[in-house]
Amino acid sequence: MERIMIIGSGGSGKSTLARTLGRRLEIPVIHLDAHMWKPNWNITTKEEQRVIQQQLLQDDKWIIDGNYSSTFDVRIARADTIIFLDINRRITVYQAIKRYLTHRNQVRPDMAEGCVEKIDREFLSWIWNFPRDKRPGIMKMLETVESSKKVIILRTPRQIATFLETVGTTKN
């Protein structure tokens, strides 16, 4: 595992997993949110997202977290490992609210400058509906990933913890 793509619902733990893996494997971590957003929560265009990601992925080793499904192909082309955090929506909503309370009135370390932590009905609805609206497309996409790439689906916080226990202890 040298080029790792982490995807999943908001609040699933993508950034936390990326940071932990980065420390254990001594691989640089890229948080897509820090690159895709401009101040005051203005999102980059899809064209800009593609160009930015192509530049970010030039190195030989990286861990990148974030969804941005319209650019999955850019990351999959370079990744050797894809991790999907397929976490229950009750857990993801709880974790998103907890994150908001922890970082209220601040910019998170994994977020773009000028994007003060917020939570609103639209975001919570996106998280709640992720299993219905986004998961089927992700699962279909993962089925098409070439066999030379490792696909890991983690469905519970316990599975994430168990996975992390193995990282760095065996040849990955």
N, C-alpha and C positions, 0 to 999 in steps of 0.2 A: 504494500500500500504506500504509494508515493504521490498519487494525484487523486485526491478523494473529494467527491461531490456529495454534499449532504442536503437533502430536501425534506420537506414535511410542513405541516400546518404551522401557522403562527402559534407560538407557545409550546411547541413540541420539544424544544430543547436543542435546536440546531446549533445555535451559537455556543451554547455551553459545551456540547459534544465536540464541536470544532476546536474550541480552546483547549479542552482536555486532551484530545488527540494530538493537537499541535505540540503541547508540552511533552507528551509521552514519546512521540515519534520525532520530535525536534524538526518539525516541518512548519513553514510559514502558513499562517491562517489568513484567509481573505473573507471578510464579511461583505457579501454583496450589497446589503442595505447601505453600507458606508459609501458605496460607489454609485448606486443607482438613484439615490435621492439627492436633491439639491436643497438648500435652506428653505425653511417653512413648508416642508413636506411637498415639494414639487418634484415629481418623478421625471426621470430622463425618458426620452422617446425610445421606442423599441429599437430603432436603428442605432442610437447612441449606446444602448445596452449591449448590443452585439459587438460593436467596436471596442467598447470598454472591456468586455469580458475576453475578447480575443487577445487584447493586450495583457490583461491580468494573468492569463493562462500560459504565457510564453515560457515561464520557468519550468524546470524539470520536476520540482516537488512543490506541492501546495495542498491545502485543504480549503475548500470553498463552500460556504453555507449560504443558502437562500433559495427561494423558489424561482420566480420569473420564468414561468413555463414556456414562454415564447422563445427562450434562449436555452432550453434544456439541451438541444442538439449541439450547441457550441461547447458546453461543458462535457457532455457525454463523449464527444469526439476525442477529447484530451484525457478524460479521467480513466484510471485503471480500476477504481472502486466507486460504486454508487451506494450510498446509504439512505434509505427512506425511513424516516421516523413516522410510522403509521400509528400514532398514539390516539387513544380514546379522546373524543371531543370534550368530555367533562374535565379531563386532566389538562388539556391544552387551554381551555377557557380559564381554568383556575390559575394556571401558570402565567398566562398573559396578564391577568388582573394582578397577580402577585408582582410581576415584573413592573407593571405600571406603578404600583404603590412604592416599590423599591426605588424607582428612578423618576418619580414625579418631579416635574419642574427642572429636569436635567436632560442632557443628551447622553444616551447610553454609549458605552465604549465601542459597541459594534454598529453604531448608527452614524449617519452623515452629520457633519457640523450644521447647526442651525435647525435641527429636527428635534425639538424638545419632546420628550416622551408624552404620548397621549393615548387615550383609549376612547373609542366611541362605538355607537351601536353598529355602524357599518363594519368596523373591524371585528367586533365580537360576532356579528352575523356571518362574516366570511370564515372565521374560525369554526363556528358551529356547523356551518354548511359544507366545510371542506370535505368531509367523508362522502357526501353526496355529489358535490359539484366538481371536485378536483381529483379525489382518490381514484375513480375509475380510469381517468385518462393517464394518471401516473402509473397505475398497474399495467395498463395496456402498453405504455411506453417501455416500462421495465422488461416486459416480455420480449421486446425487439432488440434489447441490448445484446451485442455480440458476446459469444460465450467466453472470449478471452478476458472479459471484464468481470469483476466480482460484484454481484448485487447482494446487498444485505438489507433485509427488512426487519426492523426492530419495532415491536408493538407495545411494549410496556417499559416503564422506568426500570424494572428489574432486568429485562433483557438488555437494556442499554448498559446497566451496571455490570452484568455478566460479560458482555462484549468487551467493555473497557478493562475488565480483569485479565483478559487474554492478550490485549494489545501490548506489544513490547516483550512478551514472554515467549513468543514463538516467532518464527520467520513468517511475516505477513505478506 
